């Protein structure tokens, strides 16, 4: 009943299934990654193949330092443009007081103590960095949240343009009047 031919067929089936699995893995890696110039020991580093462009780039922090001060930007901020920038935030934040979403509500956020949106469970990372959401602290946080407050659960990459941050802060400050 269990002869050499049966054993050969079973072993061949397992080898064939393993080969298909490896080819599928290779195809998936080829589709979802792209080669970069760095060496990872396998002929090149793999980077994510599909990136969502948020307008940020690595050199943005150096450019922000050389530009006008936050006070100058806030003085000339356009609330209408800030409302358009807020469209990037709408997926996770609401403007109505007490109405949390994935992120806390942003009504009255400028000047509000950190981690005080009623009914929202914070990670605690922000409390270690700031006490009150001043325009300066919001500017720093919105530049790159993960770097400003390590451990924060906010997954947004940040706003690279200082004008966009100033316009957004002016808009957020205007909604609680």
C-alpha positions as CSV (number, residue, x, y, z in Angstrom):
1,X,0.0,0.0,0.0
2,X,2.8,2.5,0.8
3,X,5.4,1.9,-1.8
4,X,8.4,4.0,-3.1
5,X,6.3,5.6,-5.9
6,X,3.7,6.9,-3.4
7,X,6.5,8.4,-1.2
8,X,8.1,10.0,-4.2
9,X,4.8,11.6,-5.2
10,X,4.2,13.0,-1.7
11,X,7.7,14.4,-1.5
12,X,7.4,15.9,-5.0
13,X,4.1,17.5,-4.0
14,X,5.7,19.1,-0.9
15,X,8.7,20.3,-3.0
16,X,6.4,21.7,-5.7
17,X,4.2,23.6,-3.1
18,X,7.4,25.0,-1.5
19,X,8.7,26.2,-4.9
20,X,5.4,27.9,-5.6
21,X,5.5,29.6,-2.2
22,X,9.0,30.8,-2.8
23,X,8.2,32.1,-6.3
24,X,5.1,33.9,-4.8
25,X,7.3,35.5,-2.1
26,X,9.8,36.6,-4.7
27,X,7.1,38.1,-6.9
28,X,5.5,40.0,-4.0
29,X,8.9,41.5,-2.9
30,X,9.5,42.6,-6.5
31,X,6.1,44.2,-6.8
32,X,6.1,46.0,-3.4
33,X,9.7,47.1,-3.0
34,X,12.2,49.0,-5.1
35,X,15.9,48.8,-5.0
36,X,17.8,51.7,-3.4
37,X,21.5,52.7,-3.7
38,X,22.5,51.2,-0.3
39,X,23.7,47.7,0.1
40,X,21.8,45.4,2.4
41,X,23.9,42.3,1.7
42,X,21.5,41.1,-1.0
43,X,22.5,43.5,-3.8
44,X,20.6,46.6,-2.6
45,X,18.4,47.9,0.1
46,X,14.7,47.6,-0.2
47,X,12.5,50.6,0.3
48,X,8.7,50.8,0.3
49,X,7.6,50.9,-3.3
50,X,4.4,52.8,-2.8
51,X,4.8,56.0,-0.8
52,X,2.0,58.5,0.0
53,X,3.3,61.9,-0.7
54,X,2.4,64.3,2.1
55,X,4.6,67.1,0.7
56,X,7.3,66.5,3.3
57,X,11.0,65.8,2.6
58,X,14.2,65.3,4.5
59,X,15.6,68.8,3.9
60,X,12.5,70.6,5.1
61,X,13.7,71.2,8.6
62,X,16.8,73.0,7.3
63,X,14.7,75.2,5.1
64,X,12.3,76.0,7.9
65,X,15.2,77.3,10.1
66,X,16.3,79.7,7.3
67,X,12.9,81.2,6.6
68,X,10.8,83.8,8.5
69,X,10.0,83.4,12.1
70,X,6.8,81.8,13.3
71,X,5.5,85.1,14.6
72,X,6.0,86.7,11.2
73,X,4.2,83.7,9.6
74,X,1.3,83.8,12.0
75,X,0.9,87.6,11.5
76,X,0.5,87.0,7.7
77,X,-1.3,83.7,8.0
78,X,-4.3,83.0,5.8
79,X,-7.2,81.3,7.6
80,X,-8.7,80.1,4.3
81,X,-5.5,78.4,3.3
82,X,-5.3,76.9,6.8
83,X,-8.8,75.4,6.3
84,X,-7.6,73.8,3.1
85,X,-4.5,72.4,4.9
86,X,-6.9,71.0,7.6
87,X,-8.2,68.7,4.9
88,X,-5.2,66.5,5.6
89,X,-6.2,66.3,9.2
90,X,-10.0,65.6,8.7
91,X,-9.4,61.9,8.4
92,X,-8.5,61.6,12.1
93,X,-9.7,64.8,13.8
94,X,-13.0,66.7,14.1
95,X,-13.5,70.4,14.9
96,X,-16.6,70.0,17.0
97,X,-16.1,70.2,20.8
98,X,-16.2,66.8,22.5
99,X,-16.5,64.9,19.2
100,X,-13.4,62.6,19.1
101,X,-12.5,60.5,16.1
102,X,-9.3,58.5,15.6
103,X,-7.6,61.5,17.1
104,X,-8.9,64.0,19.6
105,X,-11.2,66.9,18.7
106,X,-9.3,70.1,17.8
107,X,-11.8,72.7,18.9
108,X,-10.0,75.1,21.1
109,X,-6.7,73.3,20.8
110,X,-4.6,76.5,20.6
111,X,-3.9,77.4,24.3
112,X,-5.5,74.2,25.6
113,X,-3.5,72.0,28.0
114,X,-2.0,68.9,26.4
115,X,-3.9,65.5,26.7
116,X,-7.2,67.1,27.9
117,X,-9.7,66.4,25.2
118,X,-12.6,64.8,27.0
119,X,-13.2,61.2,26.2
120,X,-10.0,60.5,24.3
121,X,-7.4,58.0,25.5
122,X,-3.9,59.5,25.0
123,X,-0.6,57.6,24.7
124,X,1.1,59.9,27.3
125,X,4.0,60.8,25.0
126,X,2.9,64.4,24.6
127,X,2.8,65.1,28.3
128,X,6.5,64.4,28.5
129,X,7.3,67.1,25.9
130,X,4.8,70.0,26.4
131,X,2.2,71.3,28.9
132,X,0.1,73.6,26.8
133,X,-0.6,73.8,23.0
134,X,1.0,77.1,22.2
135,X,1.5,78.1,18.6
136,X,5.2,77.3,19.0
137,X,4.5,73.8,20.4
138,X,2.0,73.2,17.7
139,X,4.4,74.3,15.0
140,X,7.1,71.9,16.4
141,X,4.6,69.0,16.6
142,X,3.2,69.6,13.2
143,X,6.6,69.7,11.6
144,X,7.2,66.0,12.4
145,X,5.1,64.5,15.2
146,X,7.1,61.3,15.7
147,X,10.3,63.2,16.2
148,X,8.8,66.0,18.4
149,X,7.0,63.5,20.7
150,X,8.6,60.1,20.5
151,X,6.0,57.4,21.3
152,X,3.0,59.4,20.1
153,X,0.3,57.3,18.4
154,X,-0.2,60.0,15.7
155,X,0.9,58.5,12.5
156,X,1.0,61.6,10.4
157,X,4.4,62.4,8.8
158,X,4.1,66.1,9.3
159,X,3.8,69.4,7.3
160,X,7.1,70.5,5.8
161,X,6.1,74.0,4.7
162,X,6.3,76.6,7.5
163,X,3.5,78.6,5.8
164,X,1.2,75.6,5.8
165,X,1.8,75.1,9.5
166,X,1.2,78.8,10.3
167,X,-2.0,78.9,8.2
168,X,-3.2,75.7,10.0
169,X,-2.5,77.1,13.5
170,X,-4.2,80.3,12.6
171,X,-7.3,78.4,11.3
172,X,-7.4,76.2,14.5
173,X,-7.1,79.3,16.6
174,X,-10.0,80.9,14.8
175,X,-12.5,78.1,15.2
176,X,-12.9,78.5,18.9
177,X,-13.9,82.2,18.9
